[in-house]
Amino acid sequence: MTQAGQLAGTPGHASAPRAIVVGGGISGLVAARELSLTGHQVDVFEASPRFGGAVASHQVAGLDLDAGADSFAVRSTAVADLATELGLGASLQSPNPAGSWLYHAVDGAKRGGPRAMPMPATALLGIPADPWAEDVKTVIGAAGCVRAATDLAMPVTRRQAKEPISLGELVAARMGQAVLESLVTPIVAGVHSADPTTLDVDTVAPGLRAAMAEHHSLARGVAALRASAPAGSAVGGLAGGMHRLTGALLAELDAAGARLHPGTPVVSIARAEPSHDPSEDGWDVTVEGRETPESADRLVIATPGPAAVDLLAGLLPDAAALRPKTGHGIALVTLVVDQPELDAAPRGTGLLVAPGTPGIRAKALTHATAKWEWLADEAGPGTHVLRLSYGRLSDAPGTIPADDAVLRDIAIADASALLGVPVSAADVVGWDVVRHDAALPFATTGHRDRVEAFRTALAGHPGLEVVGAWLAGTGLASVVADTRARTSITAS
Ligand SMILES: Cc1cc2nc3c(=O)[nH]c(=O)nc-3n(C[C@H](O)[C@H](O)[C@H](O)COP(=O)(O)OP(=O)(O)OC[C@H]3O[C@@H](n4cnc5c(N)ncnc54)[C@H](O)[C@@H]3O)c2cc1C
């Protein structure tokens, strides 16, 4: 049941406390909803012409498709709960359990070039729960398994358990290079656009180190985390696309009287005139092109990291240490193709490509019509939606062609090779390229500690909250849970 009725209560009153949310991505909209639910009159300022940030839609060949996120992790009920509260509960879906495949060429020279193979079934970010599993052996070979299995007997060092360490260093130390390069790197590149040797293990795999320490092995730690996760698929989605979450949030906020301002970048924030009691201080927010600032009792900054760091520069200079590295954009090429051979879903729900695999420039391909039943129904037999992503953190700037048509042709060639089914330009009935500039936050080693220090500094500024993936971690599950926790009534 939607809570629009409940939302529509207090905020219309002139005496309602005022809240401003800067950034109308999913974290900003969720924050706005929480504040509205707690009786605030809310204004949301969004720089771009449309709301949703990385949870948006686009139309390709007459189909409404996700332009960014298409799923959410179900390790917690955060996203499903929100969707249900927004009236979307009946649309929650699980993807095709066939899962994704891996495309790599680690032994390419010996075995005759790159190969596609199903992803090991029991793993976390590619780290196997059983180093001896047959599907692990298929990817890393017997020698790789022998090395990976040393993890089962090796003591867990203090550094591995407690000190800042990257995901890549931990995996290499415990299970060896084959697991790192052939299993973990392609998955991490697909999910986080990053190299695992730079990623903070606690941010991308929360709870893994504690489970490893408790069970004296990384593999057993993975097994324990998987056992405690809900049964079934690790992700869920929404029939009609994840962008319906954005639409439902906007509709509810609108019904509640929140004021939504697209195309309105915020250029600066400041404390309002200091009062006697700092806990009563408000905030001034200046939007582009207007001289008079907007005032609010509560302020939530929900922009990506770089914009937030700039807005906070005068107030929280320490935020600069968290500024994500920029310049590593990603591009998504969506192809809608008529190719009935794809009805058989030859590579499950898609493939992740190991870095350096010859002949392929994509880092991942999602066979969306094989992944989501609702989409296969909408597209009809013989028509398929393929989404290829480009842009690894290790890529040199300018690696992704700026010309959309050039990128489309590369995607067509990549799709044919990855799926093992011929796809030609003549099969393409619609296509689109969506570019995200440095959209995924980059959680380098020690990220959690820096976030903690930042939160501590923020605590000295009552009425100000900062949310978003750059702090909470990439992914809707992290963003929704963290934003709700920080902006709900209990956090006020
Ligand atoms: C291509 C892609 C695919 C993804 N796929 C998945 C997936 O399948 N599953 C999953 O769980 N996660 C996925 N993610 C990650 C997930 O979508 C993000 O973690 C999440 O949506 C981030 O939300 P956010 O609100 O923190 O940031 P954003 O979505 O980046 O929103 C921030 C907003 O702030 C606005 N803004 C910036 N500066 C200003 C300013 N000065 N004034 C006003 N507004 C400003 C921006 O325009 C933007 O709309 C994906 C991300 C991308 C990019």
The ligand as a Gaussian input file, in Angstrom:
#p B3LYP/6-31G(d) Opt

LIG

0 1
 C       25.405000       2.160000     -15.368000
 C       25.144000       1.773000     -13.948000
 C       24.569000       0.549000     -13.673000
 C       24.303000       0.189000     -12.354000
 N       23.722000      -1.011000     -12.088000
 C       23.374000      -1.318000     -10.829000
 C       22.599000      -2.475000     -10.541000
 O       22.199000      -3.206000     -11.452000
 N       22.283000      -2.737000      -9.245000
 C       22.648000      -1.902000      -8.219000
 O       22.314000      -2.174000      -7.060000
 N       23.363000      -0.783000      -8.472000
 C       23.725000      -0.479000      -9.731000
 N       24.421000       0.663000      -9.989000
 C       24.789000       1.512000      -8.858000
 C       23.583000       2.293000      -8.337000
 O       22.749000       2.642000      -9.400000
 C       24.097000       3.529000      -7.620000
 O       24.925000       3.099000      -6.539000
 C       22.994000       4.427000      -7.074000
 O       21.944000       4.597000      -8.004000
 C       23.615000       5.749000      -6.689000
 O       22.607000       6.621000      -6.247000
 P       22.985000       8.065000      -5.691000
 O       21.704000       8.750000      -5.429000
 O       23.954000       7.936000      -4.582000
 O       23.798000       8.786000      -6.872000
 P       23.354000       9.265000      -8.328000
 O       22.427000       8.296000      -8.965000
 O       24.637000       9.544000      -9.037000
 O       22.544000      10.606000      -8.090000
 C       23.146000      11.818000      -7.732000
 C       22.371000      12.957000      -8.354000
 O       22.914000      14.208000      -7.906000
 C       22.814000      15.121000      -8.977000
 N       23.727000      16.249000      -8.743000
 C       25.069000      16.282000      -8.895000
 N       25.549000      17.491000      -8.562000
 C       24.495000      18.251000      -8.204000
 C       24.347000      19.596000      -7.758000
 N       25.406000      20.415000      -7.609000
 N       23.100000      20.061000      -7.481000
 C       22.025000      19.258000      -7.621000
 N       22.118000      17.973000      -8.047000
 C       23.325000      17.467000      -8.314000
 C       23.147000      14.289000     -10.193000
 O       22.685000      14.898000     -11.385000
 C       22.441000      12.972000      -9.872000
 O       21.130000      12.919000     -10.409000
 C       24.666000       1.063000     -11.307000
 C       25.242000       2.305000     -11.589000
 C       25.467000       2.661000     -12.900000
 C       26.058000       4.005000     -13.202000

